[in-house]
Amino acid sequence: MEYCLMLSNTVQGITRVADLDTQRHVTSRTYESFCLEGRHALLAEHGFSIPKILESGISIQPTHSFVKFLQQQMAGATLNIITRAYPSDDGSIAWEQRVEQLDGRVACELELRTVSKRNGSIEILLPVSKETFEPHYRDLEVFSGNCARIANDYTTQYCDRDIFGSYGPAQLWKVFEEGRWMFCARAGLTYERFVEMDTTSFYMGGVFNFYQPIPAGTKLRVETWIEEVEKIRFYFRQDVYSGDVLLMSLRDEQLIVSLKQARPRKAPPEFMSMIEKYVEKGA
């Protein structure tokens, strides 16, 4: 078996107006899409271009991911995507990536674990790395049942599939994002209500578990709740099911911010009263 040190490369991306969300900043999925470019550029450098992957019948599936957002971006920003790969002899690759501004400040940190297979068997795409890193992603805790959850339906869209006919992390993140919006709507946390409370929250990052691929047209149930509230932060939890089968999970970190002062603040009593029955772990 061939061994190597950590593999790395750098590519660039430019954000677009179409990448902006309702808060007028680049949406989280854009960073994952940029990192996807970096991962495939590195694979291509080592003999596995997209045409080669397709003709070989290789599938590359995510199992775990972690993301942390540090600098908000607007349209027209040129960003460097720095990718490091740590391939293992079990067919997995641990990807460690940074999205940096041209001044060197980090806009986003992303980690992803993928597993490569061909015809159901493990496929090693890159020389096995002698180096490792300590990832932030991990296996998430099972829901305790100690609070209510808000459920919404979601059907995976055929038109969201990628070139391999599957869903990459960016498309899977979309399912969770829709679930968070539905949670807020069902809990009465409308934009107008947030303004009245002088409160909003910023998505700071999260940990994802992907248990198995999801076919197109699958009717999903997204269960959303809040794991806990810690002064100026709270943590969304989400499980995505097809029937009784758990397909993927998320724990994300939200920073509570004052709209008027544009700075972190403790969760106001009105906010707590609206979410209390959905909080899993009390003070």
Buried (B, 14 or more C-beta within 10 A) or exposed (E): EEEBEBBEBEBEBEBEEEBBEEEEBBBBBBBBBBBBBBBBBBBBEBEBBEEEBEEEEBBBBBBBBBBBBBBEBEBEBEBBBBBBBBBBEEBBBBBBBBBBBEEEEBBBBBBBBBBBBBEEEEBBBBBBBEEEEEBBBEEBEEBEEEBEBBBBEBEBEEEBBEEBEBBBBBBBBBBBBBBBEBBBEEBEBEEEBBEEBBBBBBBBBBBBBBEEEBEBEBEBBBBBBBBEBBEBBBBBBBBBBBEEEBBBBBBBBBBBBBEEEEEEBBBBEEBBEBBEEBBBEEE
